[in-house]
């Protein structure tokens, strides 16, 4: 009797599983990204759905933008599905790859055989990455790069001190526009930045992990904005291990766990609605007390004001001018033998999302491209 029950049980399970197999047939599509052909199929989709799956229209789905990034697209201008183009600024947050191989994009559903990523023109000018900063800092200070760094060294300059000026949401495109508007004369005086790409999603915790480790998200493990620490070795770990000193002057709170850094938090003490003036004052105090080997200064204001009013609005323009002044004053106080690296974690684009008029996180050019400006303080300048 027991055998018969067992047999019936197995049969029922098989009958349950069979339709599930028939309902999710295997499928595959060819992705064309930057001249490379990649096959994206059921197996590749399943690898992503565990970490990045969402529930869309009653079934599991992976955001199309996530698929494109994981398959090698650093930035997206448009996506062509079997020859039909979709401008990415209209679809980046409403396109998913469904379990059955169909793509839901806006109001349409297609089952593409060929997906072509059309890259922004600026990609051809991008010569650097946020992952290059950690190896560059380490090299300048005469240290080995963090263990898992994949970025490259951007200058052979050797320096006694390195100062990282982190301008949150000050994207490359915004920098160029600010130049035309005359908003950033002090930054402009430091020279031309490299056009660089950041990592995805274009959010502060993810970019900061790449900044500190010199590695992409797949390596440092910070693949979504909710993760705020990494097990991979960071610049500050490297510095501490070598008996050197790293200080981070932050805004009101830490966007990322800066392990092994001396942290100076800069709350809005004067209650004027922003922390950049406090960050500036704290930076001057740190420099006054003795320039550390590595100083990271994180200005949050351009991001805060950009979210609230949108980029290219009077309050955001005023904030860029304000931060430009802080940057100029800080650089003026640095001793010869200091390498300054000014950069952003991501840019920002205009949105209409309830209270928000600016946001980032996508593969749009405005979010992805960042400036990396290298400036060496020379004795003759003093
Ligand atoms: Zn932001």
Boltz pocket constraint, residues with backbone or C-beta under 6 A from the ligand:
constraints:
  - pocket:
      binder: B
      contacts: [[A, 169], [A, 303], [A, 304], [A, 307], [A, 360]]
      max_distance: 6.0
